[in-house]
Structure formats: structure tokens, C-alpha cells
């Protein structure tokens, strides 16, 4: 239900995740978004977490592997962990992050 892509180097890492089926509230589409509006998406980089994305196309290549519950993956300062109740990602350098599941999207 959650697809993510982590990209970048140690200093420019970022992650974007899309939730296919969700019931949490999403921000309205901004007038400035002239492309596809991905309301259920969240992204994270060193500047912080952003709810919803204005996309000109897919933000990353198709998913190639599943992160099992209880596992963690890291690219640069971005670390994500998969639990049965949620997926959480954080920038270990800044402390910004998010936790998401089917009913809740929390950014910090």
C-alpha cells in the first residue's frame, strides 16, 4: 500500500512515498500546481517533510523490493523503517521526518 523511493547522496538525500489507499486528510490542490496532484504523497529532505506533491511524472522508478516489517534502509542521512503499523522516515541530521499508514500521516 506504500511505495517509496530514496535518492541522492549523503548530503542531498531525499525520500518520497505514496500511499495507494488512505483515509487521512490531505491539503487542497494549490492553484500553482499545473501537473498531477498526488494528495496522498509525502516527501522528505533536509529542509523538512512536505505533504502532497505536485508531480510532472512519477517521482521514482518502479519499486524493485519490499522492505519487510521490522527492517530499516538508509541513504545518506535519510533513514526509513517499516513496521506492521506504519512506515517512518527521518532525516537523522535535522530530525525532520514523517510516519504514515492507511489512516494517519504525521510530519515533524
C-alpha positions as CSV (number, residue, x, y, z in Angstrom):
1,X,0.0,0.0,0.0
2,X,3.0,2.3,0.5
3,X,5.6,2.8,-2.3
4,X,8.8,4.8,-1.7
5,X,11.9,5.9,-3.5
6,X,15.1,7.1,-1.7
7,X,17.6,9.0,-3.8
8,X,20.6,11.3,-3.6
9,X,23.9,11.3,-1.9
10,X,25.0,11.6,1.7
11,X,24.4,15.4,1.5
12,X,21.4,15.6,-0.8
13,X,19.3,12.5,0.1
14,X,15.6,12.6,0.0
15,X,12.6,10.2,0.1
16,X,9.1,10.3,-1.5
17,X,6.3,7.9,-0.5
18,X,2.9,7.4,-1.9
19,X,0.0,5.7,-0.1
20,X,-2.4,4.0,-2.6
21,X,-5.3,3.6,-0.1
22,X,-5.6,6.2,2.6
23,X,-8.2,8.0,4.7
24,X,-6.2,10.8,6.3
25,X,-7.0,14.4,5.4
26,X,-5.0,16.0,2.6
27,X,-4.3,19.6,1.6
28,X,-6.2,21.0,-1.4
29,X,-4.5,21.2,-4.7
30,X,-2.7,24.5,-4.9
31,X,-3.6,26.8,-7.9
32,X,0.1,26.8,-8.8
33,X,0.1,23.1,-9.4
34,X,-0.4,22.6,-13.2
35,X,0.6,18.9,-13.1
36,X,-0.7,15.8,-11.5
37,X,-1.5,16.4,-7.8
38,X,-0.5,13.5,-5.6
39,X,-2.6,14.3,-2.4
40,X,-1.7,11.1,-0.6
41,X,2.1,11.5,-1.0
42,X,4.7,12.8,1.4
43,X,8.3,13.7,0.7
44,X,11.3,14.4,3.0
45,X,14.7,16.1,2.6
46,X,17.0,18.1,4.8
47,X,14.5,21.1,4.7
48,X,11.7,19.0,6.1
49,X,8.7,16.9,5.3
50,X,6.1,18.0,2.7
51,X,2.5,16.7,2.5
52,X,1.2,16.1,-1.0
53,X,3.2,16.6,-4.2
54,X,2.7,18.4,-7.5
55,X,4.2,15.9,-10.0
56,X,5.1,16.2,-13.6
57,X,5.5,12.4,-13.7
58,X,6.5,9.5,-11.4
59,X,9.0,10.7,-8.8
60,X,11.0,7.5,-8.9
61,X,11.4,4.3,-10.9
62,X,9.0,1.3,-10.1
63,X,9.5,-0.4,-6.8
64,X,12.0,-3.2,-7.0
65,X,11.9,-4.7,-3.5
66,X,9.8,-4.8,-0.4
67,X,11.1,-3.6,3.0
68,X,10.0,-6.3,5.4
69,X,8.4,-5.3,8.7
70,X,11.0,-4.6,11.3
71,X,13.6,-3.6,8.7
72,X,15.4,-0.4,8.0
73,X,17.0,1.2,5.0
74,X,19.3,4.3,4.9
75,X,20.6,6.6,2.1
76,X,22.8,9.3,3.4
77,X,21.1,11.0,6.3
78,X,17.6,9.6,5.4
79,X,16.6,6.5,7.2
80,X,13.3,4.6,6.9
81,X,11.9,1.8,8.9
82,X,8.9,-0.5,8.2
83,X,6.7,-1.7,11.0
84,X,3.4,-3.5,10.8
85,X,1.5,-0.4,12.0
86,X,3.4,2.3,10.0
87,X,6.3,3.4,7.8
88,X,8.5,6.1,9.3
89,X,11.3,8.1,7.7
90,X,13.6,10.7,9.2
91,X,16.5,12.9,8.3
92,X,19.0,11.9,11.0
93,X,20.9,15.1,10.7
94,X,17.9,17.6,11.0
95,X,15.4,15.5,13.0
96,X,12.6,16.2,10.4
97,X,10.5,13.2,9.4
98,X,7.2,11.6,8.9
99,X,5.2,8.5,9.9
100,X,2.4,7.2,7.7
101,X,-0.1,4.4,7.5
102,X,-3.5,4.0,5.9
103,X,-5.3,6.3,8.3
104,X,-2.6,8.7,9.6
105,X,0.1,10.9,8.1
106,X,2.2,12.8,10.7
107,X,5.0,15.1,9.8
108,X,7.6,16.6,12.2
